[in-house]
Amino acid sequence: MDDRLDSAAAGAFTRVSVDKAEVEREAVIAMLDRERRSLPASVIGLGMLAVGVAMMPNLLPMTLLLALRLASYIYTRMAVTRLEYLIRTRQPAKGARRVMTFAMCLTGITLGLMLWPPPPEASVVAVNLIRGVVIVTATLVAVTLAGLPQARDGMLACFWLTTITFFVVHPNMQHPALLGILALIVIGIRIYSANTGLHIRSAAQMLVENRQLSEDLADALAHAEFLSWRDPLTGLYNRRKLFEETRIERSPLSRHLLTIDLDRFKAINDTFGHGVGDHVLIAAADTIRDWCSRLSGSGDHQGFRLGGEEFLVLTRGLTETQVSDAAEALRESLAAIGKQFADHDGLNVSASIGVAAWRFSEPLDDALLRSDEACYAAKDSGRNQVRRAV
């Protein structure tokens, strides 16, 4: 059993099946966290654009373009907030992703419009300030959106198409080399942001893998602890748990041990097979477990499988009369198990039960010995009966 557990634990660390949807979710959350942290930089960028616009001779049209840029930014913030809420609460976000992509396309258009060819008398400082802020903003937005490739590429495409359009149609078209330079800038931004996206997804995958490994390890440890105290076939406590439980027994309540041995169990295995025998053991364990839960008294009652067809019950807080009556009721319940195997003709189940009081200051082994002797006496007297220890 230990070898199988070790193999299972090793397998948990070598075969991690990662949920791609969970990786995608973590990547988007990382992107949204980054976008939220970039809020001060975005405000500073808008402020610098306002300074550049204030220095331009065509103040009115540039102010209108700046207003469009501000409106686009506010709309984008609303789209981001909505998407983040849906992603974090694990709700369907397909529609919110479309809105986010549309908002990013508007961002690309409004950033491109800010590069409207300036009049000849425009200040070089103002023109370069606006252009520099636009390029930096486009780069930051693309890197921030690395976790959403569709929205990022939509923004860059709209930014590029907008600049191409008004550079072509504007009567004061500047040197064509500017279009080539801008194209190289956009391509560079795309490559850089794509690499950032790979890092974000790699980090998200590692986070999901580590989380899943932690969960698998916790499950493995819980399973190992379960098996260390439980019988794997019946789920009852095992012999180790019995001695662990009673090693520090401090209860002031009266205690009794019931040793239970299924009668002629070897004949059941030989006649009907070990598979049927296992089902009989499971049915007996279920009967004992239910009996313990229904048993009256002020204490806790526990069932154990000591091995083979031998079981033990430790009761607390019952009087001698209550224990005797309860043991007889348990014997009758165990004898009724055979009804569950009506399709196996001739399969009869019964149990011999020995009852012994576990005296205070008495070692558990001594009480076990007396309950065993009472159980053997029940078998020697014809089986399917309860005997009390002297």
N, C-alpha and C positions, 0 to 999 in steps of 0.2 A: 504494500500500500504506500509506504514512504517513497519507494522508487517511482511509483506512478505519479505521486504528488510532485516530486522533484522534476519529472519530465514535463508535467503540465505547467509548472512554474517557469521552467526554461522556455517552453513553447510560447508562453505569454510575452516573453521578451524578444523572441525571434520572429514571431508571426503576428504583427500588428496590422489589422485591417482597418485602414483609416477611412472614415466617412468623408467623402469629397464634399458633400453639402456642408458638413461641419467646418471643414477647412475653409471653404468659401465664406461661410458666415464669420469666422474669426478674422479672415483677411479684410472683409468689409468693415468689421468693427474697428480693426486697427486703423483702416483708412479714415473712418469717421472720427475716431479719437484724434488723429493727426489734423484733420480738417478743423476740428473745434479748437485745437491748440494754436492754429494759424490765424485765429480771429484778430489778435492785435496787429499782426503783419498786414492783414487785409485792410484794416482800418488805416494803418500808416500809408499803405499804397494808395488808397482812395484820397487821403489828405494830400499826398505829393502830386497826384493827378490834378487835384483842385488848384494847387499852387501853380502848376504848369499852365493850366487852362487860364488862370487869372492873368498870366503874363502874355497870353496870345492876343494878337490884334483882332482876330475874328472871334470875339468873346461870346457872342450869342449862340452861334452854331456849336461851338465847342462846349458851351455850358449845357446845351441840349444833349449832346453826346455823353457828357459826364453824368447827366441825370439818368440817361438810359443805362449807363454802366452801374449806377447806384441801384436802380430798380432791379436790374438783373442780379446784382449781388444779394439783395434782400430776398428775392424769389428763390435763389439758390440756397440761402440759409434755411428757408422754410422747407424746401425739398429735402435738404440734408437732415433736418430735425425729424421730419416725418419718417424718412427711411431708417434712421437710427432707432427710432422707437419700435418700428415693426421688426427690425432685425433682432434687437435685443429681447423682445418679447416673443420671438419665434413665430410671428404671424406671417401670412403670405405677403410678399413684398414685390411681386412682379410689376404691378402698376406703379408703385413708388419708384422702382428702378427706371421705368420709362420716363416718369416725370423728372427724375434726376438727370437722365441723359438729355432730355429736352432743355433743362435748366443749364446744363453745361454747354449745349450748343448756343444758347443765348449768350452765355459768358464769352464764348469764342467770338461771336459776332460783335458784341459790344467792345471787347478788347481790340478787335480789328478796326472798328470804327474810330477808336481813339487815335489810330495812325493815319487819319485823313491827311492828305498832303497839305502842309501849311502854306500860307501865302508867302511870297518872297520877303516881305518885310518882317516876318516873324523872328523873334529872338532865338538865336541858336541855343541858348541855355534852356529856354522853355521847350523847344522842339526835342532836344536830346533828353531832357528830363522826362517828358511824356513817353518818348520811345523807350527809354530805359526802364521806366516803371512798367510799361506794358509787357516788355519782353520778360522781365523778372516775374511779373504776376503770372503770365502764361506758363512760365517754367514751374513756379510754385504750385499752381493749380494742377498741372499735369502730373507732377510728382505726388501731390496729395491724393490725386485720383488714381494712383497706380493700382489700387485694389479693385477699381471698376474700369476695366480696359475699354468697354464700349463708350462710357461717358467721356473718358479721357480722349479717345480718338475722335469722338464727335466734336469735342471742344477744339482740338487742334485743327481738324478739317475745316470747321466753320471759320476759325480764325484765319486760316490760310486763304480760303475761298473769298472771304470778305476783303482782305487786303488786295488780292489779285483783282477783284472786281472794280474797286474804286481807283486803284492805280491805273487800270486800263481805261476806264471811262472818264477819269478826271482830266480836264483840259490842261492842267499844269503838271502833266505826268513828269515825274522826276526820272533820273537815270535808271534805265532798265536793270542795271546791276543790282539795284536795291531789291528787286524781286528775287534774284538768285540768292542774294545774301539772306533774305528772309526765309527762303525755302530751306537753305542749309540750317538756319537757326531752328526752324520747325522740326526738321528731321533729327537734329541733335537733341532737341527736347524730347522727341518721341523715343529715341533710343535710350536716353538717360532714364526717363520715367519708366520704360519697359523693364530695364534692369532693376529699378527700385521695386517694381511690382513683383518681380521674381523673388526678391529678398523678403518682401512682405508675405508672399504665399509660402515661402520656405519656413519663415518664422511661425506662420499660422499652422502649418503642417506639424512642425515640431511641438507646438503648444498642444495640439490635439492629440498627437502621439503620446506625449508625456502624461496628459490627463488620462488617456485611455489606459496607459501602463499603470498609473496609480490606481485606477479603478480595478483593473485586472489583479493587481497585487493585493489590494484590499479584499477582493473576492476570494483570492487564493488563500490568504491568511485566515479569513473567516471560515472558509471551507476546511482548512487544516485544523483550526480550533474546534470546529464542529466534529470532525472525525476523531480528534484526540479525546473527546468526551462522550461521543455517541457511537452506538453500534450502527455500522453502515447499512445493514439490511433492514432493521426495524425502526431505527431512529430513537430508540430508548437510550438512556445513559448506559455506559459500559462499566466494567469492573474498576477501571482507573478512576472514573468519576465518583464511584461509590466511596473509595478510600480517600479521595481528595475532599469530598463533601463531608465525610464523617471525621476527618482528621482533626478538625477544629470545632467539632460539635459542642455547642454551648447552650443548646435549647433546654429550658427547664421543663418542657412538656414530656409526657410519657412517650416512649418509643417502642415500636414493635417491628420485627422482621418477619416477612412472609416469603419463605422459599417455595417456589412454584416449579414443578417439573411436569412437562407434558408426558402423559402415559403412552407407552408403546410407540414412541415417535420414530424409532428406527424402522419399525414395520411399515409406517406410512411412507418413509423414503424408499424402502425396498419394494413396496407394492405399487406405489403411484409415481415414484420418481422424485428426485431432489427438487425439481421445480415446484411441484405441488407442495412438498415439504416446506420450501421457503415461504410460499403463500400462507401456509398454516402458521408459521412463525410470525409473519407480519400480522395476520389476523389476531393472533394471541396478544401481540404487542399492542395493537390498537385497542383490544378489549381491556388490557391492563391500564393503558393510558386513560381511556374513558372512565374506567372505574376509579382511578385516582382523582380525576377532576370532579367526579360526582360524590366522592366520599365526604361524609360530614366530619366535623372536628375542627379544632381551632388551629391546627398546624398544617404544614406543607407535606404532601405525600408524593413520593417519587418512585418511579419504576425503573428497573435496570435489567439488562440482559447480561447474565454472567457468562454465557457461552452455550453453544448447542441449543438444547431445548430447555435450558434452565434459566429461570427468571427470578428476580427478587423485588420485593416492594418494601420500602421503608415508610412507615406511617408515624405521625406525630400527633399527640393530643387526643388519642382515643383511649377509652377505658377497655378493660379486658372483655367485657360483654360486647362492646361495639366492634372490637377487632374480630371476635369470633363470628358475629353476625355478618360483618363485611366480608370476611374470608369465605364464608359459605356462599354469599351472593356472588363473589368472584368465581368460585368453583362452578356454580351453575351457569354463569355467563360464558366461561371457557368451554363448558360442555355443549353449549349451543352453537359453537363455531362450525360444527359439522354440517349444519343446515346451509351454510354458505357454499358447500361443496356437494350439492345434491347431484351434480352430474358425474361424480366419482362414487359409484356404488360401493358401499361397504366402508367408506372413510368415516371413521368415528374419532372424535377428539374429546379427551378428558384430561384432567390435571389432578395431581396430588399436591397438597399444600401443607407445609409445616409452618406453624406460628410460634414465635418465641419473643418474649419481652426482652428488650435491650436495657438491662439495668444500668443505672447511673454508675459511673466509674468502672464499668465493665468494658474490657477491650472488645472491639467489634468482632474480632476473630472468634471469641468465645460465644458471643450471641449467634454468629453465623453457624458455628458448629452445632448449637442446640436446635436452631431452626432446620438445619440439614437433617439432623437425626430425626426430628419430628416428621419431616417430609419422607424419609426412608420408611419410617413406621407406617405412614399412610399408604405407601406403596406395598409394603409387606402385608398390610391388612386388607388388600384387595383393590387398591388404587381408587381414584376418583372420589377422594374424601379429604377432610381437613383434620389434622392432628395438632394438638398443642404440646409444646415442650414442657417438660416437668420443671 
